Amino acid sequence: MTEDPPKATSPKDRTANMSFLDHLEELRWRIIKGLSGVGIGIIIAFFLGDFLVDEVMLGPTQSDFFVYKLLGIEAIDLTIQSRKLPGQFFTYWGTLIVFGIIVGSPLFFYQVWSFVEPAMDRAEKWKSVGHTIFITFFFLLGVAFGYFILVPFALQFFSQFQISDAIHNDFDINEYFSSLTMWVLSCGFIFQLPVISYFLSKFGLLTPEFLKTYRRHAIITCFILSAFLTPPDPVSQVLIAIPLILLFQLSIWISGIGVRKRNKSLEKAFGNG
C-alpha cells in the first residue's frame, strides 16, 4: 500500500480537556449523586420499618419462614437477644441502611459507570443504562441467592450445632444482623463474577479457554465452599454448590462474548471489518 489509510474521526469526548483535579471533582459529584439513591432507599425503608424488621430481617429466625418449607429444611426458632444497650437501635437503623443500599444500587452503579465510560473503547462501548442493568441484575440476583438460599441453611446449621448439651444457643441481635448482612451483600458481590469476566475478556486480560482450564478447580472450590456454609448433608451442599457452578459456567460464556466483541473492535480499528 502506498497511500496512508484514512484516519478515523474520534468521537467527542467530554473529558478530553479535563485536568486531574477536574476528574476528581466529577468523581466526587458522581459518588454524591449515587449515594443520593441510597438516601432515597433509606427514606422508603423508614416508612416500611416495621415490615422490614419483623418480616425481612427477623423472618429467617422463625421456623415457619416460607423458605424453610420450600427447601424442605427442618427448622427451629432462633432465640435472639439484645445484650448491648443500643443493640436494637443500631440494628433498626442498620436494617434501613442495608435496604437503602440495595434499593439505591442501580443509581449508584449508573453514576459510577457514567464516570468510567469515557475511558472505555469508544468504537463500541456500552450504553450507561444498559450497563447499569447488567451490573444491577447480577447484584440483585446474588442478594436474592444469599437471602433465600444461603441464609436459611447457614442459620439453621449454626443454631442447631452444639458441642455440648450444657450450652444453649442464644444469639445477640447485633451479631445476627452482622452475619445476615455479610452473607447477603457478599453474595451480591460474588455474583458480579460474570460482569468482571466480561470486562476482563473485552480488555484482553481473560479468555474462556483460561476459565475452562480451571473449571475442575472451580467446581471443587464450589463444593468446598458449600460444605462450609451448609449442614453436613449432601442435599444441602448440592443446593448451594450448583448455583455457584452455574455462575462460573455463565462467566465462561460471557467471557466468550467479551472476546468476540474485542476481536470485532480490533478488526474495525485496523480496517479489516
C-alpha positions as protocol buffer text, in pm:
chain_id: "A"
residue {
  index: 1
  type: MET
  ca { x: 0 y: 0 z: 0 }
}
residue {
  index: 2
  type: THR
  ca { x: 129 y: 340 z: -99 }
}
residue {
  index: 3
  type: GLU
  ca { x: -147 y: 552 z: 47 }
}
residue {
  index: 4
  type: ASP
  ca { x: -199 y: 610 z: 411 }
}
residue {
  index: 5
  type: PRO
  ca { x: -522 y: 464 z: 545 }
}
residue {
  index: 6
  type: PRO
  ca { x: -789 y: 721 z: 625 }
}
residue {
  index: 7
  type: LYS
  ca { x: -786 y: 840 z: 980 }
}
residue {
  index: 8
  type: ALA
  ca { x: -1091 y: 764 z: 1186 }
}
residue {
  index: 9
  type: THR
  ca { x: -1270 y: 1059 z: 1334 }
}
residue {
  index: 10
  type: SER
  ca { x: -1259 y: 1038 z: 1711 }
}
residue {
  index: 11
  type: PRO
  ca { x: -1593 y: 1093 z: 1879 }
}
residue {
  index: 12
  type: LYS
  ca { x: -1635 y: 1393 z: 2102 }
}
residue {
  index: 13
  type: ASP
  ca { x: -1503 y: 1323 z: 2449 }
}
residue {
  index: 14
  type: ARG
  ca { x: -1635 y: 1547 z: 2723 }
}
residue {
  index: 15
  type: THR
  ca { x: -1337 y: 1455 z: 2944 }
}
residue {
  index: 16
  type: ALA
  ca { x: -1063 y: 1527 z: 2690 }
}
residue {
  index: 17
  type: ASN
  ca { x: -977 y: 1870 z: 2831 }
}
residue {
  index: 18
  type: MET
  ca { x: -1033 y: 1788 z: 3197 }
}
residue {
  index: 19
  type: SER
  ca { x: -743 y: 1809 z: 3440 }
}
residue {
  index: 20
  type: PHE
  ca { x: -674 y: 1555 z: 3712 }
}
residue {
  index: 21
  type: LEU
  ca { x: -845 y: 1774 z: 3970 }
}
residue {
  index: 22
  type: ASP
  ca { x: -1144 y: 1811 z: 3739 }
}
residue {
  index: 23
  type: HIS
  ca { x: -1172 y: 1432 z: 3720 }
}
residue {
  index: 24
  type: LEU
  ca { x: -1160 y: 1410 z: 4099 }
}
residue {
  index: 25
  type: GLU
  ca { x: -1430 y: 1675 z: 4121 }
}
residue {
  index: 26
  type: GLU
  ca { x: -1652 y: 1485 z: 3879 }
}
residue {
  index: 27
  type: LEU
  ca { x: -1591 y: 1161 z: 4069 }
}
residue {
  index: 28
  type: ARG
  ca { x: -1691 y: 1334 z: 4392 }
}
residue {
  index: 29
  type: TRP
  ca { x: -2020 y: 1453 z: 4243 }
}
residue {
  index: 30
  type: ARG
  ca { x: -2085 y: 1113 z: 4087 }
}
residue {
  index: 31
  type: ILE
  ca { x: -2044 y: 949 z: 4426 }
}
residue {
  index: 32
  type: ILE
  ca { x: -2269 y: 1208 z: 4591 }
}
residue {
  index: 33
  type: LYS
  ca { x: -2537 y: 1152 z: 4327 }
}
residue {
  index: 34
  type: GLY
  ca { x: -2502 y: 776 z: 4366 }
}
residue {
  index: 35
  type: LEU
  ca { x: -2533 y: 800 z: 4744 }
}
residue {
  index: 36
  type: SER
  ca { x: -2846 y: 1009 z: 4699 }
}
residue {
  index: 37
  type: GLY
  ca { x: -3009 y: 693 z: 4564 }
}
residue {
  index: 38
  type: VAL
  ca { x: -2913 y: 517 z: 4885 }
}
residue {
  index: 39
  type: GLY
  ca { x: -3065 y: 807 z: 5079 }
}
residue {
  index: 40
  type: ILE
  ca { x: -3391 y: 771 z: 4889 }
}
residue {
  index: 41
  type: GLY
  ca { x: -3388 y: 400 z: 4966 }
}
residue {
  index: 42
  type: ILE
  ca { x: -3340 y: 472 z: 5337 }
}
residue {
  index: 43
  type: ILE
  ca { x: -3636 y: 712 z: 5334 }
}
residue {
  index: 44
  type: ILE
  ca { x: -3852 y: 444 z: 5171 }
}
residue {
  index: 45
  type: ALA
  ca { x: -3728 y: 191 z: 5427 }
}
residue {
  index: 46
  type: PHE
  ca { x: -3819 y: 428 z: 5710 }
}
residue {
  index: 47
  type: PHE
  ca { x: -4187 y: 407 z: 5616 }
}
residue {
  index: 48
  type: LEU
  ca { x: -4158 y: 27 z: 5586 }
}
residue {
  index: 49
  type: GLY
  ca { x: -3953 y: -11 z: 5903 }
}
residue {
  index: 50
  type: ASP
  ca { x: -4180 y: -249 z: 6092 }
}
residue {
  index: 51
  type: PHE
  ca { x: -4224 y: -479 z: 5793 }
}
residue {
  index: 52
  type: LEU
  ca { x: -3852 y: -485 z: 5713 }
}
residue {
  index: 53
  type: VAL
  ca { x: -3756 y: -568 z: 6070 }
}
residue {
  index: 54
  type: ASP
  ca { x: -4030 y: -822 z: 6152 }
}
residue {
  index: 55
  type: GLU
  ca { x: -4075 y: -995 z: 5817 }
}
residue {
  index: 56
  type: VAL
  ca { x: -3746 y: -947 z: 5630 }
}
residue {
  index: 57
  type: MET
  ca { x: -3468 y: -915 z: 5884 }
}
residue {
  index: 58
  type: LEU
  ca { x: -3617 y: -1141 z: 6153 }
}
residue {
  index: 59
  type: GLY
  ca { x: -3815 y: -1364 z: 5915 }
}
residue {
  index: 60
  type: PRO
  ca { x: -3544 y: -1635 z: 5888 }
}
residue {
  index: 61
  type: THR
  ca { x: -3536 y: -1668 z: 6269 }
}
residue {
  index: 62
  type: GLN
  ca { x: -3886 y: -1821 z: 6267 }
}
residue {
  index: 63
  type: SER
  ca { x: -3936 y: -2190 z: 6196 }
}
residue {
  index: 64
  type: ASP
  ca { x: -4245 y: -2110 z: 5984 }
}
residue {
  index: 65
  type: PHE
  ca { x: -4042 y: -1894 z: 5743 }
}
residue {
  index: 66
  type: PHE
  ca { x: -4178 y: -1989 z: 5400 }
}
residue {
  index: 67
  type: VAL
  ca { x: -3833 y: -2062 z: 5252 }
}
residue {
  index: 68
  type: TYR
  ca { x: -3778 y: -2346 z: 5501 }
}
residue {
  index: 69
  type: LYS
  ca { x: -4090 y: -2516 z: 5372 }
}
residue {
  index: 70
  type: LEU
  ca { x: -3988 y: -2469 z: 5009 }
}
residue {
  index: 71
  type: LEU
  ca { x: -3638 y: -2607 z: 5068 }
}
residue {
  index: 72
  type: GLY
  ca { x: -3755 y: -2886 z: 5297 }
}
residue {
  index: 73
  type: ILE
  ca { x: -3545 y: -2767 z: 5593 }
}
residue {
  index: 74
  type: GLU
  ca { x: -3637 y: -2889 z: 5939 }
}
residue {
  index: 75
  type: ALA
  ca { x: -3613 y: -2551 z: 6108 }
}
residue {
  index: 76
  type: ILE
  ca { x: -3626 y: -2438 z: 6469 }
}
residue {
  index: 77
  type: ASP
  ca { x: -3695 y: -2095 z: 6613 }
}
residue {
  index: 78
  type: LEU
  ca { x: -3388 y: -1886 z: 6689 }
}
residue {
  index: 79
  type: THR
  ca { x: -3365 y: -1709 z: 7023 }
}
residue {
  index: 80
  type: ILE
  ca { x: -3248 y: -1351 z: 6964 }
}
residue {
  index: 81
  type: GLN
  ca { x: -3140 y: -1127 z: 7249 }
}
residue {
  index: 82
  type: SER
  ca { x: -3008 y: -773 z: 7278 }
}
residue {
  index: 83
  type: ARG
  ca { x: -2706 y: -777 z: 7508 }
}
residue {
  index: 84
  type: LYS
  ca { x: -2598 y: -418 z: 7446 }
}
residue {
  index: 85
  type: LEU
  ca { x: -2781 y: -104 z: 7544 }
}
residue {
  index: 86
  type: PRO
  ca { x: -2800 y: 42 z: 7189 }
}
residue {
  index: 87
  type: GLY
  ca { x: -2826 y: -305 z: 7028 }
}
residue {
  index: 88
  type: GLN
  ca { x: -3178 y: -273 z: 6893 }
}
residue {
  index: 89
  type: PHE
  ca { x: -3123 y: 90 z: 6792 }
}
residue {
  index: 90
  type: PHE
  ca { x: -2821 y: 5 z: 6577 }
}
residue {
  index: 91
  type: THR
  ca { x: -2995 y: -299 z: 6431 }
}
residue {
  index: 92
  type: TYR
  ca { x: -3302 y: -96 z: 6334 }
}
residue {
  index: 93
  type: TRP
  ca { x: -3106 y: 174 z: 6153 }
}
residue {
  index: 94
  type: GLY
  ca { x: -2866 y: -83 z: 6011 }
}
residue {
  index: 95
  type: THR
  ca { x: -3162 y: -261 z: 5853 }
}
residue {
  index: 96
  type: LEU
  ca { x: -3281 y: 64 z: 5695 }
}
residue {
  index: 97
  type: ILE
  ca { x: -2933 y: 145 z: 5562 }
}
residue {
  index: 98
  type: VAL
  ca { x: -2882 y: -201 z: 5410 }
}
residue {
  index: 99
  type: PHE
  ca { x: -3224 y: -181 z: 5245 }
}
residue {
  index: 100
  type: GLY
  ca { x: -3131 y: 165 z: 5117 }
}
residue {
  index: 101
  type: ILE
  ca { x: -2808 y: 30 z: 4969 }
}
residue {
  index: 102
  type: ILE
  ca { x: -2993 y: -245 z: 4784 }
}
residue {
  index: 103
  type: VAL
  ca { x: -3269 y: -14 z: 4656 }
}
residue {
  index: 104
  type: GLY
  ca { x: -3026 y: 263 z: 4564 }
}
residue {
  index: 105
  type: SER
  ca { x: -2771 y: 33 z: 4398 }
}
residue {
  index: 106
  type: PRO
  ca { x: -2899 y: 92 z: 4040 }
}
residue {
  index: 107
  type: LEU
  ca { x: -2846 y: 469 z: 4066 }
}
residue {
  index: 108
  type: PHE
  ca { x: -2507 y: 421 z: 4232 }
}
residue {
  index: 109
  type: PHE
  ca { x: -2392 y: 177 z: 3962 }
}
residue {
  index: 110
  type: TYR
  ca { x: -2517 y: 416 z: 3695 }
}
residue {
  index: 111
  type: GLN
  ca { x: -2319 y: 708 z: 3835 }
}
residue {
  index: 112
  type: VAL
  ca { x: -2002 y: 502 z: 3870 }
}
residue {
  index: 113
  type: TRP
  ca { x: -2034 y: 371 z: 3517 }
}
residue {
  index: 114
  type: SER
  ca { x: -2101 y: 720 z: 3379 }
}
residue {
  index: 115
  type: PHE
  ca { x: -1768 y: 826 z: 3527 }
}
residue {
  index: 116
  type: VAL
  ca { x: -1578 y: 523 z: 3391 }
}
residue {
  index: 117
  type: GLU
  ca { x: -1744 y: 511 z: 3048 }
}
residue {
  index: 118
  type: PRO
  ca { x: -1536 y: 782 z: 2871 }
}
residue {
  index: 119
  type: ALA
  ca { x: -1221 y: 577 z: 2935 }
}
residue {
  index: 120
  type: MET
  ca { x: -1365 y: 271 z: 2762 }
}
residue {
  index: 121
  type: ASP
  ca { x: -1324 y: 174 z: 2397 }
}
residue {
  index: 122
  type: ARG
  ca { x: -1521 y: 441 z: 2213 }
}
residue {
  index: 123
  type: ALA
  ca { x: -1553 y: 233 z: 1897 }
}
residue {
  index: 124
  type: GLU
  ca { x: -1802 y: 5 z: 2066 }
}
residue {
  index: 125
  type: LYS
  ca { x: -1890 y: 98 z: 2420 }
}
residue {
  index: 126
  type: TRP
  ca { x: -2187 y: 2 z: 2631 }
}
residue {
  index: 127
  type: LYS
  ca { x: -2459 y: 248 z: 2699 }
}
residue {
  index: 128
  type: SER
  ca { x: -2474 y: 359 z: 3061 }
}
residue {
  index: 129
  type: VAL
  ca { x: -2831 y: 244 z: 3117 }
}
residue {
  index: 130
  type: GLY
  ca { x: -2778 y: -98 z: 2963 }
}
residue {
  index: 131
  type: HIS
  ca { x: -2458 y: -144 z: 3154 }
}
residue {
  index: 132
  type: THR
  ca { x: -2626 y: -47 z: 3479 }
}
residue {
  index: 133
  type: ILE
  ca { x: -2899 y: -306 z: 3419 }
}
residue {
  index: 134
  type: PHE
  ca { x: -2633 y: -569 z: 3354 }
}
residue {
  index: 135
  type: ILE
  ca { x: -2449 y: -498 z: 3681 }
}
residue {
  index: 136
  type: THR
  ca { x: -2763 y: -445 z: 3891 }
}
residue {
  index: 137
  type: PHE
  ca { x: -2924 y: -767 z: 3770 }
}
residue {
  index: 138
  type: PHE
  ca { x: -2638 y: -984 z: 3891 }
}
residue {
  index: 139
  type: PHE
  ca { x: -2606 y: -787 z: 4215 }
}
residue {
  index: 140
  type: LEU
  ca { x: -2974 y: -832 z: 4300 }
}
residue {
  index: 141
  type: LEU
  ca { x: -2961 y: -1195 z: 4187 }
}
residue {
  index: 142
  type: GLY
  ca { x: -2675 y: -1251 z: 4432 }
}
residue {
  index: 143
  type: VAL
  ca { x: -2864 y: -1072 z: 4710 }
}
residue {
  index: 144
  type: ALA
  ca { x: -3167 y: -1295 z: 4646 }
}
residue {
  index: 145
  type: PHE
  ca { x: -2948 y: -1606 z: 4645 }
}
residue {
  index: 146
  type: GLY
  ca { x: -2788 y: -1502 z: 4972 }
}
residue {
  index: 147
  type: TYR
  ca { x: -3118 y: -1427 z: 5146 }
}
residue {
  index: 148
  type: PHE
  ca { x: -3333 y: -1711 z: 5016 }
}
residue {
  index: 149
  type: ILE
  ca { x: -3074 y: -1989 z: 4984 }
}
residue {
  index: 150
  type: LEU
  ca { x: -2758 y: -1924 z: 5186 }
}
residue {
  index: 151
  type: VAL
  ca { x: -2910 y: -1758 z: 5493 }
}
residue {
  index: 152
  type: PRO
  ca { x: -3169 y: -2029 z: 5572 }
}
residue {
  index: 153
  type: PHE
  ca { x: -2913 y: -2310 z: 5552 }
}
residue {
  index: 154
  type: ALA
  ca { x: -2645 y: -2119 z: 5744 }
}
residue {
  index: 155
  type: LEU
  ca { x: -2879 y: -2001 z: 6021 }
}
residue {
  index: 156
  type: GLN
  ca { x: -3026 y: -2343 z: 6087 }
}
residue {
  index: 157
  type: PHE
  ca { x: -2686 y: -2507 z: 6079 }
}
residue {
  index: 158
  type: PHE
  ca { x: -2532 y: -2272 z: 6335 }
}
residue {
  index: 159
  type: SER
  ca { x: -2845 y: -2261 z: 6551 }
}
residue {
  index: 160
  type: GLN
  ca { x: -2862 y: -2641 z: 6576 }
}
residue {
  index: 161
  type: PHE
  ca { x: -2488 y: -2704 z: 6608 }
}
residue {
  index: 162
  type: GLN
  ca { x: -2389 y: -2787 z: 6967 }
}
residue {
  index: 163
  type: ILE
  ca { x: -2064 y: -2914 z: 7115 }
}
residue {
  index: 164
  type: SER
  ca { x: -2240 y: -2987 z: 7445 }
}
residue {
  index: 165
  type: ASP
  ca { x: -2599 y: -3009 z: 7570 }
}
residue {
  index: 166
  type: ALA
  ca { x: -2497 y: -2780 z: 7853 }
}
residue {
  index: 167
  type: ILE
  ca { x: -2451 y: -2492 z: 7609 }
}
residue {
  index: 168
  type: HIS
  ca { x: -2765 y: -2316 z: 7486 }
}
residue {
  index: 169
  type: ASN
  ca { x: -2762 y: -2117 z: 7163 }
}
residue {
  index: 170
  type: ASP
  ca { x: -2884 y: -1764 z: 7225 }
}
residue {
  index: 171
  type: PHE
  ca { x: -2777 y: -1515 z: 6960 }
}
residue {
  index: 172
  type: ASP
  ca { x: -2710 y: -1145 z: 7003 }
}
residue {
  index: 173
  type: ILE
  ca { x: -2915 y: -921 z: 6774 }
}
residue {
  index: 174
  type: ASN
  ca { x: -2607 y: -730 z: 6656 }
}
residue {
  index: 175
  type: GLU
  ca { x: -2416 y: -1049 z: 6572 }
}
residue {
  index: 176
  type: TYR
  ca { x: -2720 y: -1187 z: 6393 }
}
residue {
  index: 177
  type: PHE
  ca { x: -2766 y: -868 z: 6189 }
}
residue {
  index: 178
  type: SER
  ca { x: -2394 y: -851 z: 6102 }
}
residue {
  index: 179
  type: SER
  ca { x: -2389 y: -1213 z: 5982 }
}
residue {
  index: 180
  type: LEU
  ca { x: -2710 y: -1170 z: 5781 }
}
residue {
  index: 181
  type: THR
  ca { x: -2577 y: -854 z: 5615 }
}
residue {
  index: 182
  type: MET
  ca { x: -2239 y: -1010 z: 5539 }
}
residue {
  index: 183
  type: TRP
  ca { x: -2391 y: -1320 z: 5378 }
}
residue {
  index: 184
  type: VAL
  ca { x: -2642 y: -1129 z: 5167 }
}
residue {
  index: 185
  type: LEU
  ca { x: -2415 y: -848 z: 5043 }
}
residue {
  index: 186
  type: SER
  ca { x: -2121 y: -1085 z: 4991 }
}
residue {
  index: 187
  type: CYS
  ca { x: -2334 y: -1295 z: 4757 }
}
residue {
  index: 188
  type: GLY
  ca { x: -2431 y: -977 z: 4574 }
}
residue {
  index: 189
  type: PHE
  ca { x: -2065 y: -904 z: 4505 }
}
residue {
  index: 190
  type: ILE
  ca { x: -1975 y: -1267 z: 4431 }
}
residue {
  index: 191
  type: PHE
  ca { x: -2243 y: -1269 z: 4163 }
}
residue {
  index: 192
  type: GLN
  ca { x: -2053 y: -990 z: 3987 }
}
residue {
  index: 193
  type: LEU
  ca { x: -1824 y: -1263 z: 3852 }
}
residue {
  index: 194
  type: PRO
  ca { x: -1991 y: -1263 z: 3506 }
}
residue {
  index: 195
  type: VAL
  ca { x: -1960 y: -883 z: 3492 }
}
residue {
  index: 196
  type: ILE
  ca { x: -1590 y: -896 z: 3580 }
}
residue {
  index: 197
  type: SER
  ca { x: -1541 y: -1182 z: 3335 }
}
residue {
  index: 198
  type: TYR
  ca { x: -1691 y: -977 z: 3052 }
}
residue {
  index: 199
  type: PHE
  ca { x: -1474 y: -671 z: 3109 }
}
residue {
  index: 200
  type: LEU
  ca { x: -1151 y: -858 z: 3163 }
}
residue {
  index: 201
  type: SER
  ca { x: -1219 y: -1051 z: 2844 }
}
residue {
  index: 202
  type: LYS
  ca { x: -1303 y: -734 z: 2650 }
}
residue {
  index: 203
  type: PHE
  ca { x: -974 y: -581 z: 2763 }
}
residue {
  index: 204
  type: GLY
  ca { x: -783 y: -892 z: 2658 }
}
residue {
  index: 205
  type: LEU
  ca { x: -695 y: -995 z: 3016 }
}
residue {
  index: 206
  type: LEU
  ca { x: -909 y: -1309 z: 3027 }
}
residue {
  index: 207
  type: THR
  ca { x: -1022 y: -1578 z: 2785 }
}
residue {
  index: 208
  type: PRO
  ca { x: -1285 y: -1851 z: 2806 }
}
residue {
  index: 209
  type: GLU
  ca { x: -1011 y: -2104 z: 2740 }
}
residue {
  index: 210
  type: PHE
  ca { x: -836 y: -1998 z: 3060 }
}
residue {
  index: 211
  type: LEU
  ca { x: -1157 y: -2037 z: 3260 }
}
residue {
  index: 212
  type: LYS
  ca { x: -1224 y: -2376 z: 3104 }
}
residue {
  index: 213
  type: THR
  ca { x: -875 y: -2491 z: 3202 }
}
residue {
  index: 214
  type: TYR
  ca { x: -952 y: -2424 z: 3567 }
}
residue {
  index: 215
  type: ARG
  ca { x: -1316 y: -2534 z: 3555 }
}
residue {
  index: 216
  type: ARG
  ca { x: -1248 y: -2851 z: 3757 }
}
residue {
  index: 217
  type: HIS
  ca { x: -1070 y: -2647 z: 4021 }
}
residue {
  index: 218
  type: ALA
  ca { x: -1365 y: -2408 z: 4033 }
}
residue {
  index: 219
  type: ILE
  ca { x: -1615 y: -2693 z: 4075 }
}
residue {
  index: 220
  type: ILE
  ca { x: -1416 y: -2839 z: 4364 }
}
residue {
  index: 221
  type: THR
  ca { x: -1394 y: -2493 z: 4521 }
}
residue {
  index: 222
  type: CYS
  ca { x: -1771 y: -2450 z: 4493 }
}
residue {
  index: 223
  type: PHE
  ca { x: -1833 y: -2778 z: 4675 }
}
residue {
  index: 224
  type: ILE
  ca { x: -1577 y: -2693 z: 4945 }
}
residue {
  index: 225
  type: LEU
  ca { x: -1740 y: -2353 z: 4994 }
}
residue {
  index: 226
  type: SER
  ca { x: -2086 y: -2507 z: 5015 }
}
residue {
  index: 227
  type: ALA
  ca { x: -1960 y: -2762 z: 5267 }
}
residue {
  index: 228
  type: PHE
  ca { x: -1856 y: -2479 z: 5500 }
}
residue {
  index: 229
  type: LEU
  ca { x: -2184 y: -2292 z: 5459 }
}
residue {
  index: 230
  type: THR
  ca { x: -2436 y: -2576 z: 5492 }
}
residue {
  index: 231
  type: PRO
  ca { x: -2517 y: -2862 z: 5729 }
}
residue {
  index: 232
  type: PRO
  ca { x: -2313 y: -3181 z: 5667 }
}
residue {
  index: 233
  type: ASP
  ca { x: -2560 y: -3348 z: 5434 }
}
residue {
  index: 234
  type: PRO
  ca { x: -2525 y: -3398 z: 5056 }
}
residue {
  index: 235
  type: VAL
  ca { x: -2860 y: -3239 z: 4963 }
}
residue {
  index: 236
  type: SER
  ca { x: -2781 y: -2906 z: 5127 }
}
residue {
  index: 237
  type: GLN
  ca { x: -2432 y: -2894 z: 4981 }
}
residue {
  index: 238
  type: VAL
  ca { x: -2556 y: -2964 z: 4630 }
}
residue {
  index: 239
  type: LEU
  ca { x: -2829 y: -2698 z: 4658 }
}
residue {
  index: 240
  type: ILE
  ca { x: -2563 y: -2437 z: 4736 }
}
residue {
  index: 241
  type: ALA
  ca { x: -2290 y: -2566 z: 4503 }
}
residue {
  index: 242
  type: ILE
  ca { x: -2499 y: -2598 z: 4185 }
}
residue {
  index: 243
  type: PRO
  ca { x: -2587 y: -2225 z: 4156 }
}
residue {
  index: 244
  type: LEU
  ca { x: -2220 y: -2135 z: 4212 }
}
residue {
  index: 245
  type: ILE
  ca { x: -2110 y: -2379 z: 3942 }
}
residue {
  index: 246
  type: LEU
  ca { x: -2371 y: -2242 z: 3702 }
}
residue {
  index: 247
  type: LEU
  ca { x: -2246 y: -1891 z: 3779 }
}
residue {
  index: 248
  type: PHE
  ca { x: -1892 y: -1993 z: 3683 }
}
residue {
  index: 249
  type: GLN
  ca { x: -2018 y: -2161 z: 3366 }
}
residue {
  index: 250
  type: LEU
  ca { x: -2211 y: -1845 z: 3278 }
}
residue {
  index: 251
  type: SER
  ca { x: -1890 y: -1647 z: 3326 }
}
residue {
  index: 252
  type: ILE
  ca { x: -1720 y: -1868 z: 3068 }
}
residue {
  index: 253
  type: TRP
  ca { x: -1996 y: -1799 z: 2817 }
}
residue {
  index: 254
  type: ILE
  ca { x: -1994 y: -1425 z: 2885 }
}
residue {
  index: 255
  type: SER
  ca { x: -1615 y: -1424 z: 2856 }
}
residue {
  index: 256
  type: GLY
  ca { x: -1656 y: -1562 z: 2504 }
}
residue {
  index: 257
  type: ILE
  ca { x: -1889 y: -1273 z: 2420 }
}
residue {
  index: 258
  type: GLY
  ca { x: -1633 y: -1025 z: 2551 }
}
residue {
  index: 259
  type: VAL
  ca { x: -1354 y: -1182 z: 2344 }
}
residue {
  index: 260
  type: ARG
  ca { x: -1565 y: -1173 z: 2026 }
}
residue {
  index: 261
  type: LYS
  ca { x: -1652 y: -807 z: 2081 }
}
residue {
  index: 262
  type: ARG
  ca { x: -1286 y: -727 z: 2138 }
}
residue {
  index: 263
  type: ASN
  ca { x: -1186 y: -906 z: 1816 }
}
residue {
  index: 264
  type: LYS
  ca { x: -1450 y: -717 z: 1617 }
}
residue {
  index: 265
  type: SER
  ca { x: -1330 y: -387 z: 1763 }
}
residue {
  index: 266
  type: LEU
  ca { x: -970 y: -467 z: 1667 }
}
residue {
  index: 267
  type: GLU
  ca { x: -1070 y: -569 z: 1315 }
}
residue {
  index: 268
  type: LYS
  ca { x: -1266 y: -248 z: 1271 }
}
residue {
  index: 269
  type: ALA
  ca { x: -982 y: -38 z: 1410 }
}
residue {
  index: 270
  type: PHE
  ca { x: -731 y: -189 z: 1166 }
}
residue {
  index: 271
  type: GLY
  ca { x: -969 y: -156 z: 872 }
}
residue {
  index: 272
  type: ASN
  ca { x: -1039 y: -527 z: 829 }
}
residue {
  index: 273
  type: GLY
  ca { x: -1401 y: -520 z: 948 }
}
